Amino acid sequence: MLNLMFLPLMRNSVQKKEFAKKSIELAQTICDRNKRDACIASAVAFMSKYLNENEINDILGVLKMTDIVTRILVDDRLEQAKEIAKKAIDEGLSLNLISKLTGLDIETIKEIQKANENEDEI
């Protein structure tokens, strides 16, 4: 992991993309799930500093099957759905319609609505 962090500062014959792939492959061999996920997440964060978007997407394509990337994608979609729900609440749409549009359950939408009302009071 340290090699990956310092890669942009080092001169070597290994291509940055290949080095990033090897770092992730190494991280995937870690047995402890939390440590493995932390290493992969760190590797992806460092990759974004020195790889272009196409190179990152190539590597993420390989990673899509790992737990951490799946969780990141799910979390991202959930946050997007919550943002859409917040805007829909502001527009006065019904909770049922918001649920159908976002896939969120009514309880979650009510929590977002309550949080919106609390923000408005401040």
N, C-alpha and C positions, 0 to 999 in steps of 0.2 A: 504494500500500500504506500509506503514511503517513497518508493521509486516512482510510483504513479504521480504522487504529489509534486515531486521535484522534476518530473519529465520535461516540462516546458523550459526549465533552466539548464538542463543537461544537453550535451551534444553526444549523440550516439547514432549507431547505424540502424537501429530498430525504428521502423515507422511508428509514429505516435498511435495510429489506429490499431496496429498489431499489438503494441504494448498495452493499450487499453483493453483489448480483447483478452489477452493473456492474463491481465490483472483480474478481470471478471471471472474468467475460467478458474483461476486459482481461488478466488473468493467463493465460487460455487462448491468447492470441495470441503468447505468448513462445515463440520457436523452440526454445531450449535446454530440453530435457525436464527436467533437474534443477532449473533455475531456475524453470520453469513449475510443477513439482510443489511446490517449496518455497513459492512465492507462493500457490498454491491452499491448501496446508496451513495456511499462516499466516492466510489469509483465513478459513478455516473455524474456526480457533482463536479469532480475534477475534470472529467472528460469534456464537460461543457465549456471549460476554460480554454481548451486548445484544439478541439476538433470542430470541423464545420458541421452544419446541420445534417447533411447527407451522411457523413461518417457516423454521427451519433445515431441517426435513424437506423443505419445498418446494424449497429451493435444492439440497439434497443429491440430490433426485430428478433434477434437471437434470444434476448432476455425476456421476451413477452411471456414465456412459459414459466418464469421464475415467480415465486410467491411475492417478492417485494414489488416487482413491476406490476403484477396483477393488482396488488393492494393500492399502489400509487394510482393506477388508472381508475380503479373503483372509487377511491377517495376523491379524485379529480372530478369524476362524473357526478358524484354525490354533491360536491360543492357547487358544481354548475347547476344542478337541479334545484338546489336551495336558493341560488341567486335568481333563477327564473321564477321560483315560487314567490320570493320576496317582491319581485317586480309585478308579478301577477296579482298579489295581494294589494299592492299599491294601486293597481288599476281597477280593483274592486271585483275581480273574478271570484266565482264561488269556490269553496274548498274542494268540492267534488271535481270540478273542472280542472283545478290546479293539480289535483291528484292524478287525474287522467293524463294531463299534459306532461307532468314531470316524473310520474312513477313513484312519487313520495306518498307515504301513508298520511291519513288525515291528522293523526296525532303530531307527526313531525311538522306538518303545515301549520297546525295550531300553535306549536312552539315558536315557529318563525313569525307568525302573526303577533304573538305576545311580545316577542323580542322587538318587533317593529314598533309596537305601541309604546314599549318602554323607551325606545330611542326617540320617539316623537315627543315624549314628555320631558326629555332632557333639554 
